[in-house]
């Protein structure tokens, strides 16, 4: 008699890694698209406002109102929850596979991002909640007018609200560390496991993460310094 496991393929270690990979790709694509949209601020108020209003009209007339945005938000929420759940399950299995603590075990030197994933995730979560209340619902924004997205952005990062830019910077840098670690791990899993391959993977992950962080931070610092008003 052949005994088969009742565990779902998705719950296997391979399945969980696949979930992390797919959800990670979805989130990275969103981050890139969102960054490019933010950079339209430099094109001026008319261009940025037109872009922001266009986002609310995607799918029309097939999709009424802002349905596309809500579909995207739900999809992103599912991706985030799936990413966190898969990462948590894999971490627990890794700890369970090493139940014995050695008194003289050599200290493992993990990357900064790998060692700070937990509190980094908390910072990112708090930032997302604040960001939604600030620039999506307008609850915490000085202007808070959905019909004036450019004015909302400028008011948000004004010099008098330097603390908002500081929090934004902290959150984006945290995302950058997380992305660098995740991208490097993904590239290693795809075969970059030789010393040369690992160096290449580290460089690609670093450059991509720095570019993404720079793109996100360009707008708030441009407003803060008066380059955009």
GIPE-V102586 format. One record per residue. RES is the residue in three letters. SS is DSSP state (H for helix, E for strand, - for the rest). PHI is phi in whole degrees, 0 to 359 (* if undefined). D_FIRST is the distance of its C-alpha to the first C-alpha in Angstrom with 2 decimals. Layout:
# GIPE-V102586
RES,SS,PHI,D_FIRST  RES,SS,PHI,D_FIRST
This chain:
# GIPE-V102586
UNK,-,*,0.00  UNK,-,263,3.81  UNK,-,264,6.38  UNK,-,253,9.63  UNK,-,284,13.01  UNK,-,274,15.21  UNK,-,292,18.26  UNK,-,295,20.48  UNK,H,305,21.25  UNK,H,294,24.85  UNK,H,274,24.17  UNK,-,287,22.76  UNK,H,299,25.49  UNK,H,296,25.77  UNK,H,296,26.05  UNK,H,295,28.65  UNK,H,294,30.63  UNK,H,294,30.62  UNK,H,298,31.96  UNK,H,298,34.61  UNK,H,293,35.59  UNK,H,295,35.95  UNK,H,294,37.80  UNK,H,297,39.89  UNK,H,298,40.98  UNK,H,301,41.95  UNK,H,291,44.00  UNK,H,294,45.69  UNK,H,299,46.69  UNK,H,296,48.17  UNK,H,300,50.05  UNK,H,294,51.55  UNK,H,297,52.56  UNK,H,294,54.02  UNK,H,297,55.96  UNK,H,297,57.45  UNK,H,295,58.50  UNK,H,299,60.13  UNK,H,293,62.13  UNK,H,294,63.85  UNK,H,304,65.97  UNK,H,289,68.04  UNK,H,278,68.85  UNK,-,108,70.87  UNK,H,298,70.76  UNK,H,299,70.87  UNK,H,295,67.99  UNK,H,292,65.75  UNK,H,298,66.54  UNK,H,297,65.81  UNK,H,297,62.43  UNK,H,297,61.56  UNK,H,290,62.58  UNK,H,297,60.67  UNK,H,302,57.43  UNK,-,282,57.99  UNK,-,250,58.51  UNK,-,300,55.50  UNK,-,92,53.85  UNK,-,289,56.98  UNK,-,270,57.68  UNK,-,296,54.03  UNK,-,257,53.19  UNK,-,284,55.84  UNK,-,55,57.46  UNK,-,257,55.40  UNK,H,300,51.99  UNK,H,300,50.96  UNK,H,299,51.76  UNK,H,289,49.72  UNK,H,298,46.73  UNK,H,296,47.06  UNK,H,297,47.45  UNK,H,296,44.35  UNK,H,299,42.40  UNK,H,294,43.78  UNK,H,297,42.95  UNK,H,298,39.30  UNK,H,296,39.29  UNK,H,296,40.91  UNK,H,296,38.60  UNK,H,295,35.50  UNK,H,296,36.98  UNK,H,294,37.76  UNK,H,297,34.42  UNK,H,294,32.48  UNK,H,296,34.94  UNK,H,295,34.71  UNK,H,297,30.91  UNK,H,294,30.93  UNK,H,296,33.78  UNK,H,295,32.05  UNK,H,293,28.92  UNK,H,295,31.27  UNK,H,292,33.07  UNK,H,294,29.96  UNK,-,283,28.85  UNK,-,234,32.24  UNK,-,288,32.73  UNK,-,265,35.10  UNK,-,264,38.68  UNK,-,271,40.55  UNK,-,295,44.20  UNK,-,241,45.46  UNK,-,290,43.10  UNK,-,294,44.97  UNK,-,295,45.73  UNK,-,274,43.86  UNK,-,269,46.36  UNK,-,271,44.89  UNK,-,290,46.89  UNK,H,301,49.19  UNK,H,294,47.12  UNK,H,295,43.83  UNK,H,276,45.51  UNK,-,237,47.17  UNK,H,301,44.52  UNK,H,294,44.59  UNK,H,289,48.33  UNK,H,296,48.57  UNK,H,296,46.23  UNK,H,295,48.46  UNK,H,299,51.54  UNK,H,296,50.00  UNK,H,298,48.93  UNK,H,298,52.44  UNK,H,295,53.99  UNK,H,299,52.00  UNK,H,299,53.07  UNK,H,296,56.67  UNK,H,299,56.65  UNK,H,294,55.56  UNK,H,290,58.23  UNK,H,273,60.77  UNK,H,256,60.50  UNK,H,259,58.28  UNK,-,272,59.64  UNK,-,80,62.90  UNK,-,299,62.93  UNK,-,256,63.77  UNK,-,267,65.70  UNK,-,300,69.53  UNK,-,268,69.84  UNK,-,62,66.69  UNK,-,248,67.57  UNK,-,301,64.66  UNK,-,278,67.25  UNK,-,231,68.47  UNK,H,299,65.46  UNK,H,296,67.65  UNK,H,297,69.93  UNK,H,298,66.96  UNK,H,294,65.78  UNK,H,297,69.30  UNK,H,293,69.94  UNK,H,293,66.64  UNK,-,255,67.34  UNK,-,299,71.10  UNK,H,307,72.72  UNK,H,293,73.27  UNK,H,252,69.51  UNK,H,301,68.72  UNK,H,294,66.14  UNK,H,293,64.02  UNK,H,297,64.11  UNK,H,296,63.23  UNK,H,295,60.15  UNK,H,300,59.19  UNK,H,297,59.56  UNK,H,301,57.44  UNK,H,293,54.63  UNK,H,293,54.78  UNK,H,297,54.84  UNK,H,298,51.79  UNK,H,300,50.01  UNK,H,298,51.15  UNK,H,298,49.65  UNK,H,298,46.35  UNK,H,294,46.36  UNK,H,300,47.33  UNK,H,296,44.46  UNK,H,294,41.90  UNK,H,292,43.20  UNK,H,298,43.29  UNK,H,298,39.67  UNK,H,295,38.65  UNK,H,294,40.62  UNK,H,295,39.08  UNK,H,294,35.58  UNK,-,275,36.74  UNK,-,121,37.59  UNK,-,276,40.93  UNK,-,244,39.91  UNK,-,279,42.59  UNK,H,307,45.80  UNK,H,293,47.67  UNK,H,296,44.96  UNK,H,294,44.89  UNK,H,297,48.68  UNK,H,296,48.57  UNK,H,296,45.95  UNK,H,297,48.07  UNK,H,293,51.17  UNK,H,299,49.64  UNK,H,298,48.20  UNK,H,294,51.56  UNK,H,297,53.71  UNK,H,296,51.66  UNK,H,294,51.69  UNK,H,296,55.41  UNK,H,298,56.23  UNK,H,294,54.37  UNK,H,298,56.05  UNK,H,298,59.42  UNK,H,297,59.01  UNK,H,288,58.25  UNK,H,277,61.03  UNK,H,300,63.65  UNK,H,292,64.49  UNK,H,302,64.94  UNK,H,285,67.02  UNK,H,293,69.07  UNK,H,290,69.92  UNK,H,301,70.54  UNK,-,266,72.99  UNK,-,88,74.70  UNK,-,290,73.52  UNK,-,236,72.04  UNK,-,212,73.95
